[in-house]
Amino acid sequence: MLFNSLEFLVFLIVVFALYWFVFNKRNYQNALLLCSSYFFYGWWDYRFLILILFSTLVDYFVGLAIENSQENSKRKLLLWLSIAFNIGVLGFFKYYNFFVDSLVEVLNSVGYAMESTWSLNIILPVGISFYTFQTMSYTIDVYRKNLKPTDDFISFAAFVSFFPQLVAGPIERASNLLPQILNSRKFTYEKGIQGLRLILWGLVKKVVIADTLALKVDDIFENYTDFGGGVLWLGALYFAIQIYCDFSGYSDIAIGVSKLFGIELKSNFKFPYFSRNIGEFWRRWHISLSTWFRDYLYIPLGGSKGLKWQSLRNVFVIFLVSGFWHGANWTFIVWGGIHALLFVPSYILGSNRKYTGAIVAENSWFPSLKEVLQIVITFFFVVLAWVFFRSDNLTVAVEYLIIMFTKFDFPPTYKNGLYSVGSLLILDWMFRKDERLSFPFLKEVNKKSILLLEIVSIILVVYLISLNSNSGQFIYFQF
């Protein structure tokens, strides 16, 4: 079930009404969330429900067993049981054929003729990369004694399968989401209108911008040899905006829908294309994933402690694993490697943490000339890296880049997408201080005014969904 569909709109209205007006006690609400989330997830393929249920059961019981065990060796064994299970499930469904095919290619390249008879026809479960990381972090936090496990299975299962962020994030931590599910929630008009506003903005980014640019991006990347460098530059630029609007649009909708149920999710994007170096870019892009790798992989590896070469090794491990997380293709690994290389200069110079939490042009409408140059240079290299992310294989990516830098022409047919790019960047710049689009004046208006805003927002949501009947699924569903 897609956020940008009339089916989801009906589903949301029904669940919302039952949640607040029928099952208005915490235990009943959690049971409703669980049933609704399983219905939502099973809409794609009911067979996937078995996998998410099994994953939930494993980490629920492992968490309790770790808490009740006093022996460090047993606690560690239980932790590795959870990690092995989650990585094993993810590895089989997402990476099995990649490893088999890569092995066949290597053997064939050294003279051993071999066919890929071990490949399997595996269907990748939607959102598996997201919920496996979510449940795994729960077990790790319990093991570290940063979190007390819950014995409320319904609430824990609702945490794992919470439908707004189930299939494409944000990857929530149990320390943030689980207490909200375990405690009573209260609906407020302010949160309701904030949620509707985020849903509306997310749909605008998805339906109006991302899906419009997708038509041009697909045409350019699928027929890149027929075009000159100018068109290919536009294709790379359009894809950069498409994937941002598609993914951040999903996150906006997920956060907005959660607000309707009295639950706050973590931010996942904070205007990444206004970043002044790659370090800042990764503190603004897919924040829930980058912080996950920081806390559960980078720091355990030693982080920035130790010798310089060890720290750089850890940096490359993080970026390469992050690339591989996105898909079973060498293009994603190279994409991660490029970002690692781009990160190295600022890391060596010690400027990678320079813009932590800093807002571009915080006290001005316009950035300084230095900031403009930093933003343009960072965006330039990010766009080049996106070519590998979007290409079907490394050969296509390299050929695409060669044409970009050797031929130049700009057929007017493909220039009209620049209006979408410009509009998005202008709006993002206007809201760059608050990714949640909060409006202080809501505290001063009365409930009738808020109700009017709600009605207008709902009408616009319905209109946007019906505007583009060919609106596609979100890009990050495949990861």
C-alpha positions as CSV (number, residue, x, y, z in Angstrom):
1,M,0.0,0.0,0.0
2,L,1.6,3.3,-1.2
3,F,1.3,6.6,0.7
4,N,0.5,8.2,-2.6
5,S,-2.6,6.1,-3.2
6,L,-6.3,6.5,-2.5
7,E,-6.3,3.1,-0.8
8,F,-3.9,4.4,1.8
9,L,-5.9,7.6,2.3
10,V,-9.0,5.4,3.1
11,F,-6.9,3.1,5.3
12,L,-5.5,6.1,7.2
13,I,-8.9,7.7,7.8
14,V,-10.4,4.4,9.1
15,V,-7.5,3.6,11.4
16,F,-7.4,7.2,12.7
17,A,-11.1,7.1,13.5
18,L,-10.9,3.7,15.3
19,Y,-7.7,4.7,17.1
20,W,-9.1,7.9,18.7
21,F,-12.8,7.3,18.9
22,V,-13.3,3.5,19.4
23,F,-10.1,2.0,20.8
24,N,-9.1,5.0,22.9
25,K,-7.2,3.1,25.6
26,R,-3.5,2.5,25.3
27,N,-3.6,-1.4,25.1
28,Y,-6.4,-1.3,22.6
29,Q,-4.6,1.3,20.5
30,N,-1.4,-0.7,20.4
31,A,-3.4,-3.8,19.4
32,L,-5.0,-1.7,16.6
33,L,-1.6,-0.4,15.5
34,L,-0.2,-3.9,15.3
35,C,-3.2,-5.2,13.3
36,S,-3.2,-2.2,11.1
37,S,0.5,-2.4,10.5
38,Y,0.3,-6.1,9.5
39,F,-2.6,-5.3,7.2
40,F,-0.6,-2.4,5.7
41,Y,2.5,-4.6,5.2
42,G,0.6,-7.6,4.0
43,W,-1.0,-5.5,1.3
44,W,2.1,-6.1,-0.9
45,D,2.5,-9.8,-0.1
46,Y,1.0,-11.6,2.9
47,R,4.0,-14.1,2.9
48,F,6.2,-11.3,4.1
49,L,4.3,-11.2,7.4
50,I,5.8,-14.5,8.4
51,L,9.3,-13.0,8.2
52,I,8.6,-9.9,10.2
53,L,6.7,-11.9,12.8
54,F,9.6,-14.3,13.2
55,S,12.1,-11.4,13.4
56,T,9.9,-9.8,16.1
57,L,9.7,-13.0,18.1
58,V,13.5,-13.6,18.0
59,D,14.5,-10.1,19.3
60,Y,11.6,-10.0,21.8
61,F,12.7,-13.2,23.5
62,V,16.5,-12.5,23.1
63,G,16.0,-9.1,24.7
64,L,14.3,-10.6,27.7
65,A,16.9,-13.4,27.9
66,I,19.8,-10.9,27.9
67,E,18.1,-8.9,30.7
68,N,17.6,-12.0,32.8
69,S,21.1,-13.4,32.3
70,Q,23.9,-12.6,34.7
71,E,26.7,-14.2,32.8
72,N,28.6,-12.0,30.4
73,S,29.4,-14.9,28.1
74,K,25.8,-15.9,27.8
75,R,24.6,-12.4,27.3
76,K,27.2,-12.0,24.5
77,L,26.1,-15.3,22.9
78,L,22.5,-14.2,22.9
79,L,23.5,-10.9,21.3
80,W,25.3,-12.6,18.6
81,L,22.4,-14.9,18.1
82,S,20.2,-11.9,17.3
83,I,22.8,-10.3,15.1
84,A,23.4,-13.5,13.2
85,F,19.7,-14.0,12.7
86,N,19.0,-10.5,11.5
87,I,22.1,-10.3,9.2
88,G,21.5,-13.8,8.0
89,V,17.9,-13.1,7.0
90,L,18.9,-9.8,5.4
91,G,21.9,-11.4,3.7
92,F,19.9,-14.3,2.2
93,F,17.0,-12.3,0.8
94,K,19.0,-9.3,-0.4
95,Y,22.6,-10.4,-1.1
96,Y,22.6,-14.2,-1.8
97,N,22.4,-13.9,-5.6
98,F,24.9,-11.0,-5.6
99,F,27.5,-13.2,-3.9
100,V,26.8,-16.2,-6.1
101,D,26.9,-14.2,-9.3
102,S,30.1,-12.3,-8.2
103,L,31.8,-15.7,-7.4
104,V,30.9,-17.0,-10.8
105,E,32.3,-13.9,-12.5
106,V,35.6,-14.2,-10.6
107,L,35.9,-17.9,-11.4
108,N,35.1,-17.4,-15.0
109,S,37.7,-14.5,-15.2
110,V,40.5,-16.8,-14.0
111,G,39.6,-19.6,-16.5
112,Y,37.1,-21.8,-14.5
113,A,34.0,-22.1,-16.7
114,M,31.0,-22.0,-14.4
115,E,27.4,-21.2,-14.8
116,S,25.3,-19.4,-12.1
117,T,23.2,-22.5,-11.3
118,W,23.1,-21.6,-7.6
119,S,21.1,-18.5,-8.2
120,L,17.6,-18.4,-6.7
121,N,14.5,-16.6,-7.7
122,I,14.2,-14.6,-4.5
123,I,11.6,-11.9,-3.8
124,L,13.1,-9.1,-1.7
125,P,10.7,-8.3,1.1
126,V,9.7,-4.7,1.2
127,G,11.5,-2.7,4.0
128,I,13.6,-5.6,5.2
129,S,16.7,-3.4,5.5
130,F,14.8,-1.0,7.7
131,Y,13.0,-3.2,10.2
132,T,16.0,-5.7,10.7
133,F,18.2,-2.7,11.6
134,Q,15.5,-1.5,13.9
135,T,15.1,-4.7,15.8
136,M,18.8,-5.4,15.9
137,S,19.5,-2.0,17.5
138,Y,16.9,-2.9,20.2
139,T,18.9,-6.0,21.2
140,I,22.2,-4.2,21.1
141,D,20.9,-1.4,23.4
142,V,19.5,-4.0,25.8
143,Y,22.9,-5.8,25.8
144,R,24.7,-2.5,26.5
145,K,22.2,-1.8,29.3
146,N,21.1,1.4,27.6
147,L,17.5,0.1,27.5
148,K,15.2,-2.0,29.6
149,P,13.5,-4.7,27.5
150,T,9.7,-4.8,27.5
151,D,7.6,-7.9,28.3
152,D,4.6,-6.4,26.5
153,F,4.8,-8.4,23.3
154,I,1.9,-6.5,21.6
155,S,3.6,-3.1,22.2
156,F,7.0,-4.5,21.1
157,A,5.5,-5.9,17.9
158,A,3.8,-2.6,17.2
159,F,7.2,-0.9,17.6
160,V,8.8,-3.2,15.0
161,S,5.9,-3.0,12.5
162,F,4.7,0.6,13.1
163,F,3.3,1.2,9.6
164,P,4.2,4.9,8.9
165,Q,7.9,4.1,9.0
166,L,7.9,0.4,8.4
167,V,9.0,0.1,4.8
168,A,11.3,3.1,4.2
169,G,12.2,4.6,7.6
170,P,13.2,6.6,9.4
171,I,15.0,3.7,11.2
172,E,13.7,4.3,14.7
173,R,15.5,3.5,17.9
174,A,13.6,1.7,20.6
175,S,14.7,4.3,23.1
176,N,12.6,6.9,21.2
177,L,9.7,5.0,19.7
178,L,9.0,2.2,22.2
179,P,8.4,4.4,25.3
180,Q,5.8,6.4,23.2
181,I,4.0,3.1,22.4
182,L,4.2,1.9,25.9
183,N,2.8,5.1,27.3
184,S,-0.6,6.7,26.7
185,R,-0.9,9.2,23.9
186,K,-3.1,12.3,23.6
187,F,-4.3,14.0,20.4
188,T,-3.8,17.7,20.0
189,Y,-5.0,19.9,17.2
190,E,-1.6,21.5,16.9
191,K,0.1,18.1,16.3
192,G,-2.8,17.1,14.0
193,I,-2.4,20.2,11.7
194,Q,1.4,19.8,11.8
195,G,1.0,16.2,10.7
196,L,-1.3,17.1,7.9
197,R,1.0,19.8,6.7
198,L,4.0,17.4,6.6
199,I,1.8,14.8,4.8
200,L,0.9,17.5,2.2
201,W,4.4,18.7,1.7
202,G,5.7,15.1,1.4
203,L,3.1,14.4,-1.3
204,V,4.0,17.6,-3.1
205,K,7.7,16.4,-3.2
206,K,6.7,12.9,-4.3
207,V,3.9,13.4,-6.7
208,V,4.6,16.9,-8.1
209,I,8.4,16.9,-8.2
210,A,9.9,13.4,-7.9
211,D,7.4,11.6,-10.2
212,T,7.6,14.4,-12.8
213,L,11.4,14.3,-12.9
214,A,11.4,10.5,-12.9
215,L,10.0,10.4,-16.4
216,K,13.0,12.5,-17.6
217,V,15.5,10.6,-15.5
218,D,14.4,7.2,-16.7
219,D,14.4,8.3,-20.4
220,I,17.9,9.9,-20.1
221,F,19.6,7.0,-18.2
222,E,18.0,4.3,-20.3
223,N,19.0,6.0,-23.6
224,Y,22.2,7.8,-22.4
225,T,24.2,6.9,-25.5
226,D,21.7,8.8,-27.7
227,F,22.3,12.1,-25.9
228,G,25.1,14.6,-25.5
229,G,26.8,15.7,-22.2
230,G,24.4,18.5,-21.6
231,V,21.4,16.2,-21.4
232,L,23.3,13.8,-19.2
233,W,24.2,16.6,-16.8
234,L,20.5,17.4,-16.6
235,G,19.8,13.7,-16.0
236,A,22.2,13.5,-13.1
237,L,20.8,16.8,-11.6
238,Y,17.3,15.7,-12.0
239,F,18.0,12.3,-10.3
240,A,19.6,14.1,-7.4
241,I,16.4,16.1,-6.9
242,Q,14.2,13.1,-7.7
243,I,15.7,10.8,-5.1
244,Y,15.8,13.6,-2.5
245,C,12.1,14.5,-3.0
246,D,11.1,10.8,-3.2
247,F,12.9,9.7,0.0
248,S,12.5,12.8,2.1
249,G,8.9,13.0,0.9
250,Y,8.3,9.6,2.3
251,S,10.0,10.6,5.6
252,D,7.8,13.7,5.8
253,I,4.6,11.7,5.3
254,A,5.8,9.1,7.8
255,I,6.5,11.7,10.4
256,G,3.2,13.5,9.6
257,V,1.1,10.3,9.8
258,S,2.8,9.5,13.1
259,K,1.8,12.9,14.5
260,L,-1.8,12.0,13.8
261,F,-1.4,9.1,16.2
262,G,0.3,11.2,18.9
263,I,3.8,9.8,18.1
264,E,6.9,11.7,17.2
265,L,9.5,10.2,14.9
266,K,13.1,11.3,14.5
267,S,14.0,13.6,11.6
268,N,15.6,11.9,8.6
269,F,16.5,14.8,6.4
270,K,17.7,18.4,7.1
271,F,18.1,20.1,3.8
272,P,21.2,18.1,2.7
273,Y,21.8,19.9,-0.5
274,F,22.8,23.0,1.4
275,S,25.7,21.2,3.0
276,R,29.1,22.8,2.9
277,N,31.2,19.6,2.9
278,I,30.5,15.8,2.7
279,G,30.6,15.4,6.5
280,E,27.8,17.9,6.9
281,F,25.9,16.2,4.0
282,W,25.8,12.9,5.9
283,R,24.6,14.6,9.0
284,R,21.7,15.9,6.9
285,W,21.0,13.0,4.6
286,H,19.2,9.8,5.7
287,I,20.1,10.7,9.3
288,S,18.6,7.6,10.9
289,L,20.9,5.3,8.8
290,S,24.1,7.4,9.2
291,T,23.7,7.7,13.0
292,W,22.9,3.9,13.1
293,F,26.2,3.1,11.5
294,R,28.0,5.6,13.7
295,D,26.6,4.1,16.9
296,Y,26.6,0.4,16.1
297,L,29.6,0.0,13.7
298,Y,31.9,3.0,13.6
299,I,32.3,3.6,17.3
300,P,32.6,-0.2,18.1
301,L,35.4,-0.3,15.5
302,G,37.2,2.4,17.4
303,G,35.7,5.5,15.8
304,S,38.2,8.3,15.6
305,K,40.4,6.9,18.4
306,G,43.7,5.3,17.8
307,L,46.1,5.9,14.9
308,K,45.1,8.0,11.9
309,W,45.2,5.1,9.5
310,Q,42.9,3.1,11.8
311,S,40.4,6.0,11.9
312,L,40.5,6.3,8.1
313,R,40.0,2.5,7.8
314,N,36.9,2.9,10.0
315,V,35.6,5.7,7.8
316,F,36.0,3.6,4.6
317,V,34.3,0.6,6.3
318,I,31.3,2.8,7.2
319,F,30.9,4.3,3.8
320,L,31.4,1.0,1.9
321,V,28.9,-0.8,4.2
322,S,26.5,2.0,3.9
323,G,26.7,1.8,0.1
324,F,26.3,-2.0,0.2
325,W,23.2,-1.6,2.5
326,H,21.5,0.2,-0.3
327,G,21.6,-2.7,-2.7
328,A,23.3,-5.8,-4.0
329,N,25.2,-4.1,-6.8
330,W,28.8,-2.9,-7.2
331,T,27.5,0.5,-8.2
332,F,26.3,1.1,-4.6
333,I,29.6,0.0,-3.2
334,V,31.5,2.4,-5.5
335,W,29.0,5.1,-4.6
336,G,29.9,4.6,-0.9
337,G,33.6,4.5,-1.8
338,I,33.3,7.9,-3.6
339,H,31.8,9.5,-0.6
340,A,34.5,8.0,1.6
341,L,37.2,9.6,-0.7
342,L,35.3,12.9,-0.6
343,F,35.2,12.7,3.2
344,V,38.9,12.1,3.6
345,P,40.3,15.6,2.9
346,S,38.0,17.3,5.5
347,Y,38.7,14.5,8.0
348,I,42.5,14.9,7.6
349,L,42.2,18.7,7.9
350,G,39.9,18.3,10.9
351,S,37.0,20.3,9.3
352,N,34.6,17.4,9.0
353,R,32.8,18.5,12.3
354,K,33.0,22.2,11.5
355,Y,29.3,22.6,10.7
356,T,27.8,20.4,13.3
357,G,24.3,21.8,13.9
358,A,25.1,25.0,12.1
359,I,22.4,26.5,9.8
360,V,23.5,28.1,6.6
361,A,23.0,31.9,6.7
362,E,21.2,31.6,10.0
363,N,20.9,35.3,10.5
364,S,20.5,36.3,6.9
365,W,18.3,35.6,3.8
366,F,21.4,35.0,1.7
367,P,24.5,32.9,2.2
368,S,28.0,34.4,2.0
369,L,30.1,34.0,-1.1
370,K,32.2,31.4,0.7
371,E,29.1,29.4,1.7
372,V,27.8,29.5,-1.9
373,L,31.1,28.1,-3.2
374,Q,31.2,25.4,-0.5
375,I,27.6,24.4,-1.2
376,V,28.1,24.3,-5.0
377,I,31.3,22.3,-4.8
378,T,29.8,19.8,-2.4
379,F,26.6,19.5,-4.5
380,F,28.7,19.0,-7.6
381,F,30.5,16.0,-6.3
382,V,27.3,14.6,-4.7
383,V,25.6,14.8,-8.1
384,L,28.5,13.0,-9.8
385,A,28.3,10.2,-7.2
386,W,24.6,9.8,-7.9
387,V,25.4,8.6,-11.4
388,F,26.8,5.4,-10.0
389,F,23.8,5.0,-7.6
390,R,21.4,5.4,-10.5
391,S,23.2,3.3,-13.2
392,D,22.5,-0.3,-13.8
393,N,26.1,-1.3,-13.6
394,L,29.6,0.1,-13.4
395,T,30.1,0.1,-17.2
396,V,27.0,2.3,-17.7
397,A,28.1,4.7,-15.0
398,V,31.6,5.1,-16.4
399,E,30.3,5.6,-20.0
400,Y,27.7,8.1,-18.7
401,L,30.3,10.1,-16.9
402,I,32.6,10.1,-20.0
403,I,29.9,11.5,-22.2
404,M,29.1,14.1,-19.5
405,F,32.6,15.5,-19.8
406,T,33.2,15.1,-23.5
407,K,30.0,16.2,-25.3
408,F,27.9,19.3,-24.7
409,D,24.4,20.1,-25.9
410,F,21.2,21.2,-24.2
411,P,18.1,20.3,-26.2
412,P,15.3,22.5,-25.0
413,T,13.0,19.5,-24.5
414,Y,14.7,18.5,-21.2
415,K,15.2,22.0,-19.7
416,N,11.6,22.3,-18.4
417,G,12.5,20.1,-15.4
418,L,14.7,22.9,-14.1
419,Y,11.5,24.7,-12.9
420,S,10.9,21.8,-10.5
421,V,14.5,21.9,-9.4
422,G,14.5,25.6,-8.8
423,S,11.1,25.6,-7.0
424,L,12.3,22.8,-4.6
425,L,15.5,24.6,-3.8
426,I,13.8,27.9,-3.1
427,L,11.2,26.3,-0.8
428,D,13.9,24.3,1.0
429,W,15.9,27.4,1.5
430,M,12.9,29.2,3.0
431,F,12.3,26.4,5.5
432,R,16.0,25.5,6.1
433,K,15.8,26.4,9.8
434,D,13.0,23.9,10.5
435,E,12.6,20.7,8.5
436,R,9.2,20.0,10.2
437,L,7.6,23.2,8.9
438,S,6.4,24.3,12.4
439,F,4.4,27.5,12.6
440,P,4.4,29.3,15.9
441,F,1.2,31.2,15.1
442,L,-0.8,28.0,15.6
443,K,-0.5,28.6,19.4
444,E,-2.6,31.8,18.9
445,V,-5.4,30.6,16.6
446,N,-8.6,29.0,17.8
447,K,-9.8,25.5,17.1
448,K,-12.2,26.6,14.4
449,S,-9.3,28.1,12.4
450,I,-7.3,24.9,12.9
451,L,-10.2,22.8,11.8
452,L,-10.5,24.9,8.6
453,L,-6.8,24.4,7.9
454,E,-7.3,20.6,8.5
455,I,-10.1,20.5,5.9
456,V,-8.1,22.5,3.4
457,S,-5.1,20.2,3.9
458,I,-7.2,17.1,3.5
459,I,-8.7,18.4,0.2
460,L,-5.3,19.2,-1.1
461,V,-4.0,15.7,-0.1
462,V,-6.9,14.1,-2.0
463,Y,-6.3,16.3,-5.0
464,L,-2.5,15.5,-5.1
465,I,-3.1,11.8,-4.9
466,S,-5.7,11.9,-7.6
467,L,-3.6,14.3,-9.7
468,N,-1.1,11.6,-10.8
469,S,-2.7,8.2,-11.2
470,N,0.6,6.9,-12.5
471,S,2.6,7.9,-9.5
472,G,5.1,5.2,-8.8
473,Q,6.3,3.6,-5.6
474,F,9.0,5.2,-3.5
475,I,12.6,4.5,-4.6
476,Y,13.8,3.4,-1.2
477,F,11.2,0.5,-1.1
478,Q,13.8,-1.5,-3.1
479,F,16.4,-1.1,-0.4
